[in-house]
């Protein structure tokens, strides 16, 4: 921490900027949200006592008590806003050659710093009330175990501008250029015409960026960051398809069947219907949460990679540079088979802001549900080629094939004693560009792992597998998000796969099969 503080002192005073002035008011609004929850719980407890208990409560509640409660809430809100305002005055951030800095704290000082070479992703987030009033934050995630830095609250126009500024600075830093090279004055939050917008003079060395565009006449506030981008839209998720795909999941089907059975059971027995609904509601809530996160998904091709925007109650804009991409998975659940819908998920470096593995996987979803053509278009957008003389045939075999064929090596016939249904669907294909892993008889998952991003290979064998000369192989990737374990392969083939894959991985890292951002831009014509 002392190193960060000393590094923070090296930041020029004119480079520090403040967040939007509405930040303290947002903290004050939380008081009323907590109060509403408390009132709801109190009323619920009173109603459980019956009509008589509610009547007794009304008799005791006089206008004087109500006025005192209301006045206390007003006073508490003002105190929270006051303390939040003091805290806001001591919160600031800076974007300089050494990286991104954020400092906070009145008595206990806190200084967060992220170097340019540690930045992995830049996201714009909008929670429910932020969407209503047009505010959000910029979340910068690191490659290692460092926590993410969240910059906000800011207006959505400032969020889009700040995101551009960070991405441009990241590209310049990686190319060895000055961080501010190529940035016009209006491309930096809190800057106007190359000069910092004056303000926030009460705090030493802090520039107020609450209204950086206030000096520009006739500026209409921007509440959608897409309005400030000139990126190319390549995918948009229809709401009807999202709703249909949400119902076509095993969890939803089982929950509906269970609910119908519970209603019948409650009619013919004394089982509480409410208790059953609460029990089944967990599965429904999980599906609804997933649908809310995928709502309105749009995918753009930008100068810095794919830009994915999604969410209803919480709007998130994520950047996926080609250099961060380690693998892509195409997944078709069994109930999507008749519509031939696919989900496209990327395994990315970083992602340390995720609270769990499930959150990390959701953060990597590019296409929540798309047609086969849309899924393949997204695959080829990020993958230059599969490294064969007939990539189309490889893809067809990966998505629809069974058994050992031209490209894939599958499990032997004796594996049916362990896995009689899906053993033929398991397959491994190794090329100089990618390792392709196929599994699933009725559902289907196909994973494309970049050869220069393979972390390690593991082989395992149980006692019964040893008798049948079978074994498992697993390709480890960053964050361990992908399920790349292949079971019950012939043990001699497993050993051969490990030798071949180690050789291909070594060559790929020496040559560098992954595209640089410049090569990717040229290929997709950005």
N, C-alpha and C positions, 0 to 999 in steps of 0.2 A: 504493500500500500504506500509506503514511503517513496518507493521508486516512481509510482504513478503520480504522487503529489509533486515530486520534483520535476517529472516530465510535464505535468500540467502547468507548472510555473514557466516552462519554456514556450508555452503557447502565447502568442501576442495577445494583449488585452483586447485589441479591436476584433479578434476572431471569435470571441465568445458571443453566443446568441441565446436569446431566451425563447421559451415556448409561448404558445398563444395565451393571451390574457384571460381567456375563458376557463383555463385550467382550474383555478380556485373555485369558480362557480360549479364546475362539475363535481368537485369534492363535496361542496355544500349540498348538492342534490342527492348525494348518497345518504344523507341524514334522513330525508323524507322516504327514501326507498326502505331503509331499515325500519323506520316508523310504520310504514304501511305493512311490512311483514309482521311486526310486533302486534299491530292492531288486528290483523287477520288471525293470528294465533290466539289472542285474547278472546275475540268474538267466537272462535271455534270452541274454546274451552267453556265459554258461557252457554253456548247453544247445546253443548253436551249435557248441561244441567237441566235442560228442558225449558218450557215457556215460563215457568215460575221463576227459575233462576235468572232468565233474561229480564223479567219484569222487575225483580229486586235490583238488578244492576241499573236499570233505567231510573228507578226511584232514587237511588243513591247519587246518580250522575246529575248534578246541578249545573246551571250555566256558568257558575263561578269556577267550578272544577274544570269544566271544559275550556273556559277562557285561560285558566292557569296552565293547562296542558298545552294549549295552542301557543301561549306566550313563551313557555319554556322551550318549545320546538323552534320558535323564531330566534330566541336567544342562542340556543345551541347551534342553529344553522349559521348565525352570524359569527359565532366563535370559531366554528370549523372553517368558514370562509376566510376569517382573519388569519388563522394559523396557516391555512393553505396558501394564502397570499404571501405571507412571510416566507414559507417554504418555496413558493414559486419564484420569489425574487432571488433566491440563492440557487436556483436550478438553471443550468445553462449547458450548451453543447458547442463544440467546435469541430470543424473539418479542416485539417491542416496536413502538411507533408508527413507528419509522424503517425497519422491515422485519425480515428474518430474518438473524441473525448466527450465525456459527460460528467458533470460535477453537481453535487447536491449536498444538502445538509446545512443546518444553521449552527448547531453545536457540534454534533458528530458529523464530520466531513466524510464524504464518500466520492471517490474519483474512479470512474470506469474508463478504460482505454482499450481500443482494439486497433492493432496495426493493420495496414492495408493487405499484407500478405496473409492475414488470418481471416479475412472476410470471405464468407462463402455464399451468403444470400442476402438480398435486400427485399423486404416485404412491406406492403402498405396494409395496415389493418384498420378496420372500422367496426366497432361494436354497435349494438342496436341503437343507443341514444346518439352515438356519433353519426350514424347514418341519417337520423332524423334531422339533426342540426348542422350536418356538414363538417364534422371534425373527425380526425383519425390520428394515427401514429405510424412512424416508420420503424420497423424492427430489423436490426442488423444482426445476423447470426455468424458465429465464428466456426472455424474448422476443427478446433480442439475441444477441450473441456470447459472453455471459458463461457460464462453466461452471455446470453444475447443482450444487446443494448437497445432499449426502446426509446425512441425520440418522439415525444408528443406530450400534450395535445398540440396539433397543428391543423390549420384549415386544409381541406382536401387539395386545394390548389398548391399549397405549400408542401404537402406530402408528396405530390407528384413531382414537384420541382426538386425537392430534397432527394428523392429517390434517384432522379436523373443525375443530380450532382454527385451522389455517392458512387453510382455506377460509372460515371465518367471519370471520377477520381481513381476508382479501382482499376479501370482500363489504363489510365495514364501511369499509375504506380507500377503496374505489372510490365508496362513497356519501357520503364525507366525514364518517363517524362515527368515534368512538374505536375503536381496534382491538379492545379487550376488551368492547365493548358487546354485551350479550346472551349472554355466556359465563358459565355457572355455574362454580362452583369445580371441579366434577368434570369440566368440559369442557376443562381445560388440564392437560397432562402435567406432573406435579410440583407441582400445586396441589390443595389440599384445603379445601373450604368457603370459598374466596376467599382463603386464606392459602397461602403456599408451604410445602410439606412440608419440615421441617428435615432436615438431613443434610449430608454431605460437608463438614464443618466444617474439614477439614484444608486445603482450598484456599480462599483468600479469595474470597468473592463467588460461590461455586458452590453450587447447590442440587442435591441428589441426587434424581434421579427414577428410580432403579433399581427401587423398589417403591412407586410413588405411592399404590397402593390398599391398602397393607399395614395401614392403620389401620381399614379397613372389614372387619367380621367376615363370615365365610361367603362370601367372594368366590371364585368359581371362575375359574381362569385361562382367558382366552379365546384360542384359537389360530386362530380364523377371524374376520377383521374384519367379515364380513357379519353376525355375531351381534350386533354393536353398532349396526347400521344398521336403519332402518325404511323403506328404499327399496323401490320397486315393481319387481319382476322382470318384464321384458318379453321376454327371450330367454335360452334356455339351450341350449347345443350338445350334442346327443346324441353319445356316444362312437362309436356304430356309424356315424353319418353322417360323423364326422371321419375314421374309418378308411377308409370307402368313398371319400370325396373325396380322401384322400391317395393311394390306389391309382389313382384316375381322373385322373392328371396325366401329361403327356407325358414328364416326366423319369422317373417310375416305370415306365411302360410300356416306354420305351426301355431302361432299366436291366435290367428282367426279360428282355426279348428278348435283350439283349446277354449277360446271364448264361447263359441257356439255350444260346445259340450258342457261348459260351466253353466250357461244359462239354462239348459235342459236339466242339469243336475240340481240347480237351485230351485227349480219349479217342483221337482219331485222329492226334494229333501230339504233339510233345514240349513244347508250350507249357505253362508253369507255371500251374496253375489258381489258385494263391494270388495270383500277380501280377495275373491278370485280375480276380479278385474285388476286390482293392485298388483297381484302376483304376476299376471300375464302382461301387465303394462310395461314391465321392464324391457321386454323384447320389442314392443312397439316404440318405446321411447328411443331405443338404440337405432331403429330404422329411421325414425323421424329426425334424429340428430344428424345421421349421415346424409339424409336428403336435404336438410337445411344447409349443411356445409357445402353440398354440391350444387345448390340452386344457382341458376344463371351462369354456369361455368362458361367462360370464354377463353380461348387460347389464341395468342397473338405471336407473330414472329417479329421480334424487335432486334435492335442492333446488338443487344447483350445476350441474346438467346431467346428461349420461349418465355412468354409472360402469361401466367395463368391467373385468372381473376374469378373468384367464386364466393358464394355465401349469401345468405339472406339476413339472418340476425347478426352475423359477424362477417363482414366483407373483408376478404384477404386477397391481396395482389402479390403473387410470388414470381420471382425471376429464376430461371433455370439455365444458367450458362452451360454450353457444351462441355467445358472443362470440368464441371462438377458432376457430370453424368457418369455413373459407373455401370448401370444396367437398366434395362427396360423389360417390364413384364406385361404380356397380354393375357388377360384372364377372361374366360367365358364360363360363368356359373351354369349349372345344369338346367335351370329354369329359363335361362336366356337363350338356350340352344335353338329353339324354334324361330326366334327373331334374329339369331346370329348377331347378338349384341356382345361387345367386348369392352373391358375396362383396361385402360393403359396406365401403368404405374411406373414411375422412375425411382431408382435407388440413387440417392444423392449423397455426396460428401457433406459433412456438417449436420445441420438439423438438431443441434443441441438444445434448442428452445422447446422441443417437444417434451411433454410430460411423461409419455410412455411410448412403447414401440408402436402401438396402434395409432397414436397421434403422429408419429414419424411417418408411418405408412400413408395415412391420410394426407399428410403434407406433400407426399410424392405423387399423388394422383394427378395425372394430366387430363385424361378423359374419363369421367366417372362412368359413362355408358355411351357407347358409340357404335356405329355400324362397322362392318369389317373394313370397308374402304376407308372410313375415317381413322380407324385404329392403325391401318397400314400406312396411311399418309403421315400420321404422327410418328410412326416408327422410322420411316425413311427421312423424315425431317431431321431427326437427331442422329441416325445411323447412315453414314455415307454409302456403305455397301456391306454385304455379309461375308465377303472374302471368298466367293465361289464363282464358277463360270456360269451358273444358272441360279441366281438368287431367287427368282420367282418360284422355281421348283422346290427350293429349300423351304421357302415360306409355306407353300402348299403342304409339304410333308410335315412341317412343324405344327400347323394349325389343324390338319385333318388326318395325318398319317397314323399308321399303327405298325408295330413290329420293326425289325431291322430292314433297311432299304438302302437306297443310293447314298443318303446323307446320314441317317441316324443309326446308331447302334443301340439295340433294345435289350431287354432282359431275356435270358434263355427260357426254354419251355419249362424247365424244372422249377422256375420261380413261381409257377402257378400254385404250388403248394402253400406259399405264403400269401400270395396276392392273386387269386384266380380271376378277378374281374379286370384289374387295371394294369397287369404286368406288361402287356403288349404296348400300352400307351407310353410307357416310360422310355425315353430315348435321349442319347447324348450325341451332339454333333460338334466337332472342334474344327475351327478354321483359323487362319492367321489373324482374322479381324475380331471374331467373337467366339465365345462358347455358348452354344444353344442347348437349352435343357427343356425337355418336353415331358409332360405328365398329365394324366387325367383321361379316362375313357369316355365318360358322358359329359362331365365338365372338362375344361382344358386350360392348362397354364403353360405358357411358353416364355422362358426367360432368356434374354440376350445379354450376356455379360461381356463387357469390353475386355479384351485379352490383357491390356496393359493396366487394368484395374483389379485383376484377380488378387485377393489378399493371401489365400492359402488353400491347400487341398488336404482333405482328410479321408482316410479309409478306415472302416470299422467292420467287424465281423463277429457275429454271435456264435454260440456253440452249435446250434442246429444249422445255421448257415455254413459253418465250417464243414459239416458232414456232406452238404450238398454243393460245396465249392462255390458259394455265393458270398457277396459282400456288398457293403454300402459305400457310396462315395459322396462327398459334400464339397462344394465350392464355396469358400467363405468370401463374403463381400463386406464393404464398409457398412457400419451400423447394424450388421446382421439382420437387415430388413427382409431380404429375400429368402424364401424357402428353397434352397438349391440342393437338398439332399435327395439322392437317387438310391432307392433300395433294391436289394436282391439282383444285382448285376453279377455276371460271371466274374469270379475273383481274378482270373487271369486277364480279363478285359479291364477290370478296375485298375490293376497294376499298369497295364499298357496305357490307359487313359491318363494316369498320373504322370508317367514319363513323357508322353506326347504333350500334355497340357503344360507341364513345367518348361519344356523346350519352346512351345509357342508363346508362353507368357514372357520368357526371357527375351525372345526375339522382338516381341511387340513393344516391350519397354525400351529396348535399344533403338528401335526404329521410331516408335511413337505413333501408334495407329490412331489414337484419339485426335480429333481435329482441334486446331487452335481456333480462337474466336475469329481471326481473320479468314482462315480457310472456310469456316462455317458460313460466314457472311457472304463470301464469294459463291459458295455452292447454292445457298438458298436465295441469293440475289437480293440482299437487304441493302 
